[in-house]
Every structure is written in C-alpha cells, then in structure tokens.
C-alpha cells in the first residue's frame, strides 16, 4: 500500500491463512538483549485487544560514547501490518550494530520493529481495531498503539525519526522528507545507498505527490511523526521500498539506507560548530 491510500473497509481485508508470529520475529533480538552490553529490551508497553494482552516491542541500542551528548533517533516499522520488510530490516540492522557497535558511536537508538502487532499477526494493513494507525497520530486518537507511540515520541525527544514502509504501487526505492531543513541532506545519500541494490523511483509524481529524484517533500496528516509543536524540529525521513524485489534485497536496502543516515548525521553534527 502507499502512504496516501484512503483506508479500505476493514471487512475487505484478507487475513493471512497462517498468522505471522511476533515471538519468532523478535526471538533473535531477545537473545541478543539477554547477553548484550549495548541492547536493552523493554516489555512494559502493554495494551489490550479484546481479552488478549499485546505488547508494543521496543529496543534501545546505546552505541559507544562519541564524546558529547548522545544523539537520540527513533526507528519505526510495521505501522501497516502487511509491510513486514521494515520489521525484518530492523532485526537485521540491530544484528549488524551488535556485531559492529562502532557504527552507532554517539547514538542512542530506539527501535520499534512492529508498531501494529495485531496487523502484523494478521497480515493486514489495519490493526485489529479496524484502523489505519498511520492516520491516527496527533488527533486525540483512542487507539492504544497510537497513544503508546505518541508517548514515546514525546518522552524521547528524538533528534531524528525514521519510518520504514513498503509501496506495492512503485518499482523503485524512494523517500519522504519532513521536519528539519537538513533532512534533504540525509535522505539523498540514503537513497544512493539503497539504489545499489535496485533503482530508485524517478517518476515526477509518486503516490499522487510531486517528487524530485525519488524524494517527496509533501506533508501528511495523521502519520507517525514528531509532536506538532516540538521545537527544534527533528529530521523526519520515511523510506519506501517497492514490494516486488526479493525480501532479502528489500531488507538489505533498508539496512544500507539506515547505516548511511547515521553516518551522514554524524558528519553534520561534527561540522555544525564550524558553521
């Protein structure tokens, strides 16, 4: 699905025959967190759907000290349950950081690999509550997933927010730039890194919005984003992979883009005092 799609009637969704397993997805991260000096698993963000309790999975990776205050970045995936590529990419990226923690030097990274646990299980865009959660932010929503994520976005005071999505209407990788003016200087290198695996989307109109070299600069209402009144604005990047390539290529493209954003932002922080 695309970010601008009008939500469909929840009754039209087609659940997967075999539900996905959250525990299977997260098992590698739980194992790493149990023995890691850098990775912490948080299990207290619980909500109820019917009579069943669900958890909003959260992981914190603290990189080696960079000599200054840590840079706080939030990385989100799985807000649409039928877009598992981003969730798997976060697992792969955390594995990479655990093997090479120097890649996260100076960072405090908050990971939210499955923002829509019931949708992930069911393989549906909407949550089991019948909502497209990416239309529920900063609208006084009653949806528990949105409320929990909003609390995180407020309390963590992120300097950067990155969201991972899949678009089944495009043939190339593209991004959406929001927030701080430096965002455009981060998203272009990220797209170059991803297009080593498959091309970027070079259309002038993507998802109904004007685009330049695979980047959309429009704003959207209700999507996962920084609190509306927060200042200064963090950089906000949405990365969109096409649905067609093999899963391992999509995950690798996301991992390459994420790694590049961290590198480029560190360069900016190092350069900023000389401006």
C-alpha positions as semicolon CSV with decimal commas, in nm:
position;residue;x (nm);y (nm);z (nm)
1;X;0,000;0,000;0,000
2;X;0,104;0,362;-0,034
3;X;0,117;0,629;0,231
4;X;-0,161;0,832;0,071
5;X;-0,410;0,549;0,023
6;X;-0,758;0,605;0,157
7;X;-0,821;0,329;0,413
8;X;-1,037;0,045;0,290
9;X;-1,331;-0,103;0,477
10;X;-1,173;-0,330;0,735
11;X;-1,414;-0,605;0,633
12;X;-1,241;-0,621;0,294
13;X;-0,908;-0,714;0,443
14;X;-0,790;-1,067;0,379
15;X;-0,612;-1,208;0,684
16;X;-0,324;-1,448;0,625
17;X;-0,415;-1,815;0,645
18;X;-0,123;-1,873;0,883
19;X;-0,078;-1,579;1,121
20;X;0,271;-1,436;1,149
21;X;0,447;-1,494;1,478
22;X;0,570;-1,190;1,669
23;X;0,773;-1,409;1,901
24;X;0,953;-1,572;1,607
25;X;1,036;-1,232;1,458
26;X;1,167;-1,091;1,786
27;X;1,342;-1,404;1,917
28;X;1,685;-1,303;1,777
29;X;1,658;-0,961;1,944
30;X;1,553;-1,110;2,276
31;X;1,852;-1,345;2,261
32;X;2,088;-1,058;2,181
33;X;1,946;-0,833;2,454
34;X;1,993;-1,105;2,714
35;X;2,368;-1,104;2,660
36;X;2,445;-0,764;2,509
37;X;2,614;-0,466;2,673
38;X;2,451;-0,232;2,420
39;X;2,098;-0,361;2,355
40;X;1,810;-0,339;2,604
41;X;1,463;-0,488;2,551
42;X;1,164;-0,307;2,702
43;X;0,846;-0,505;2,770
44;X;0,622;-0,267;2,966
45;X;0,427;-0,103;2,680
46;X;0,124;-0,329;2,703
47;X;-0,226;-0,282;2,563
48;X;-0,535;-0,496;2,539
49;X;-0,731;-0,606;2,233
50;X;-1,046;-0,781;2,343
51;X;-0,939;-1,015;2,620
52;X;-0,581;-1,052;2,497
53;X;-0,280;-0,850;2,603
54;X;-0,037;-0,723;2,341
55;X;0,297;-0,552;2,370
56;X;0,448;-0,273;2,164
57;X;0,801;-0,411;2,114
58;X;1,076;-0,162;2,200
59;X;1,453;-0,197;2,192
60;X;1,720;0,053;2,290
61;X;2,069;0,032;2,143
62;X;2,329;0,253;2,310
63;X;2,638;0,296;2,098
64;X;2,990;0,377;2,221
65;X;3,038;0,728;2,353
66;X;3,104;0,987;2,090
67;X;3,249;1,243;2,329
68;X;2,932;1,453;2,351
69;X;2,568;1,408;2,447
70;X;2,418;1,105;2,269
71;X;2,208;1,160;1,959
72;X;1,859;1,017;2,007
73;X;1,700;0,868;1,695
74;X;1,379;0,663;1,672
75;X;1,341;0,398;1,402
76;X;0,992;0,264;1,334
77;X;0,847;-0,013;1,118
78;X;0,536;-0,224;1,082
79;X;0,281;0,054;1,130
80;X;0,098;-0,131;0,850
81;X;0,081;-0,500;0,929
82;X;0,110;-0,608;0,566
83;X;0,453;-0,446;0,529
84;X;0,684;-0,686;0,716
85;X;1,001;-0,593;0,525
86;X;1,075;-0,299;0,754
87;X;1,027;-0,510;1,066
88;X;1,272;-0,772;0,940
89;X;1,515;-0,500;0,833
90;X;1,522;-0,359;1,187
91;X;1,611;-0,704;1,319
92;X;1,893;-0,727;1,064
93;X;2,015;-0,376;1,141
94;X;2,029;-0,440;1,515
95;X;2,226;-0,760;1,447
96;X;2,471;-0,552;1,243
97;X;2,506;-0,296;1,521
98;X;2,564;-0,568;1,778
99;X;2,843;-0,710;1,562
100;X;2,986;-0,365;1,485
101;X;2,877;-0,127;1,764
102;X;3,115;0,139;1,637
103;X;2,856;0,208;1,363
104;X;2,638;0,358;1,638
105;X;2,909;0,567;1,804
106;X;2,749;0,868;1,969
107;X;2,394;0,737;1,921
108;X;2,112;0,624;2,143
109;X;1,882;0,438;1,903
110;X;1,523;0,348;1,993
111;X;1,380;0,074;1,772
112;X;1,010;-0,003;1,725
113;X;1,009;-0,300;1,486
114;X;0,635;-0,374;1,499
115;X;0,415;-0,069;1,559
116;X;0,099;-0,262;1,467
117;X;0,129;-0,603;1,639
118;X;-0,221;-0,728;1,556
119;X;-0,193;-0,620;1,193
120;X;0,145;-0,793;1,172
121;X;-0,004;-1,115;1,305
122;X;-0,300;-1,096;1,067
123;X;-0,103;-0,971;0,765
124;X;-0,338;-0,674;0,724
125;X;-0,281;-0,303;0,674
126;X;-0,518;-0,210;0,956
127;X;-0,493;-0,301;1,321
128;X;-0,743;-0,547;1,460
129;X;-0,929;-0,245;1,592
130;X;-1,011;-0,159;1,231
131;X;-0,786;0,147;1,198
132;X;-0,507;0,254;0,968
133;X;-0,277;0,355;1,252
134;X;-0,080;0,584;1,022
135;X;-0,379;0,819;1,016
136;X;-0,424;0,832;1,394
137;X;-0,135;1,045;1,522
138;X;-0,188;1,378;1,699
139;X;-0,565;1,356;1,652
140;X;-0,661;1,263;2,007
141;X;-0,697;0,903;1,889
142;X;-0,833;0,636;2,118
143;X;-0,621;0,366;1,950
144;X;-0,385;0,223;2,213
145;X;-0,099;0,165;1,969
146;X;-0,105;0,529;1,857
147;X;-0,128;0,654;2,215
148;X;0,170;0,443;2,325
149;X;0,377;0,557;2,030
150;X;0,284;0,921;2,089
151;X;0,404;0,887;2,448
152;X;0,736;0,758;2,315
153;X;0,763;1,042;2,064
154;X;0,703;1,297;2,341
155;X;0,923;1,146;2,613
156;X;1,224;1,052;2,399
157;X;1,272;1,396;2,237
158;X;1,414;1,240;1,923
159;X;1,655;1,440;1,709
160;X;1,563;1,214;1,419
161;X;1,270;0,991;1,326
162;X;1,292;0,726;1,054
163;X;0,997;0,516;0,936
164;X;1,017;0,214;0,707
165;X;0,737;0,130;0,462
166;X;0,659;-0,084;0,156
167;X;0,477;0,051;-0,151
168;X;0,319;-0,207;-0,382
169;X;0,245;0,056;-0,649
170;X;0,604;0,152;-0,732
171;X;0,902;-0,013;-0,897
172;X;1,179;0,176;-0,717
173;X;1,302;0,291;-0,377
174;X;1,201;0,641;-0,271
175;X;1,176;0,862;0,036
176;X;0,971;1,133;0,201
177;X;1,150;1,422;0,372
178;X;0,994;1,615;0,658
179;X;1,098;1,821;0,957
180;X;1,439;1,987;0,990
181;X;1,589;2,155;0,684
182;X;1,892;1,922;0,696
183;X;1,663;1,627;0,615
184;X;1,724;1,664;0,242
185;X;2,098;1,629;0,306
186;X;2,038;1,295;0,477
187;X;1,780;1,137;0,250
188;X;1,971;1,173;-0,077
189;X;2,274;0,972;0,042
190;X;2,036;0,714;0,188
191;X;1,865;0,671;-0,147
192;X;2,201;0,640;-0,322
193;X;2,296;0,361;-0,082
194;X;1,967;0,178;-0,140
195;X;1,983;0,207;-0,518
196;X;2,296;-0,005;-0,524
197;X;2,053;-0,294;-0,479
198;X;1,771;-0,175;-0,706
199;X;1,676;0,156;-0,875
200;X;1,510;0,449;-0,707
201;X;1,171;0,571;-0,826
202;X;1,245;0,862;-1,061
203;X;0,885;0,947;-1,150
204;X;0,782;1,311;-1,118
205;X;0,459;1,202;-0,947
206;X;0,477;0,933;-0,678
207;X;0,174;0,827;-0,480
208;X;-0,008;1,129;-0,621
209;X;0,250;1,379;-0,497
210;X;0,518;1,578;-0,676
211;X;0,860;1,420;-0,642
212;X;1,216;1,510;-0,741
213;X;1,471;1,234;-0,792
214;X;1,283;0,993;-0,570
215;X;1,207;1,237;-0,289
216;X;0,865;1,370;-0,185
217;X;0,858;1,687;0,025
218;X;0,482;1,698;0,094
219;X;0,341;1,674;0,445
220;X;0,072;1,429;0,551
221;X;-0,188;1,446;0,824
222;X;-0,210;1,186;1,095
223;X;0,108;0,992;1,020
224;X;0,368;0,884;1,273
225;X;0,573;1,199;1,328
226;X;0,720;1,429;1,590
227;X;0,478;1,617;1,818
228;X;0,337;1,909;1,619
229;X;0,465;2,184;1,849
230;X;0,810;2,042;1,926
231;X;1,099;2,278;1,855
232;X;1,355;2,243;1,716
233;X;1,210;2,003;1,463
234;X;1,388;1,670;1,430
235;X;1,475;1,533;1,090
236;X;1,197;1,301;0,972
237;X;1,254;1,051;0,694
238;X;1,015;0,793;0,553
239;X;1,181;0,525;0,340
240;X;0,967;0,330;0,093
241;X;1,077;0,008;-0,074
242;X;0,890;-0,144;-0,369
243;X;0,710;-0,469;-0,296
244;X;0,841;-0,665;-0,597
245;X;1,210;-0,735;-0,515
246;X;1,304;-1,040;-0,306
247;X;1,271;-0,992;0,070
248;X;1,646;-1,014;0,134
249;X;1,711;-0,730;-0,114
250;X;1,447;-0,506;0,043
251;X;1,586;-0,568;0,389
252;X;1,941;-0,502;0,268
253;X;1,833;-0,176;0,103
254;X;1,675;-0,056;0,427
255;X;1,984;-0,153;0,627
256;X;2,213;0,030;0,383
257;X;1,995;0,341;0,398
258;X;1,977;0,339;0,779
259;X;2,352;0,300;0,815
260;X;2,408;0,586;0,571
261;X;2,174;0,821;0,758
262;X;2,363;0,762;1,084
263;X;2,695;0,831;0,912
264;X;2,572;1,146;0,739
265;X;2,410;1,289;1,051
266;X;2,730;1,237;1,248
267;X;2,912;1,435;0,979
268;X;2,659;1,716;1,015
269;X;2,694;1,723;1,395
270;X;3,074;1,738;1,361
271;X;3,053;2,016;1,103
272;X;2,779;2,225;1,269
273;X;3,004;2,403;1,525
274;X;3,206;2,549;1,237
275;X;2,900;2,699;1,064
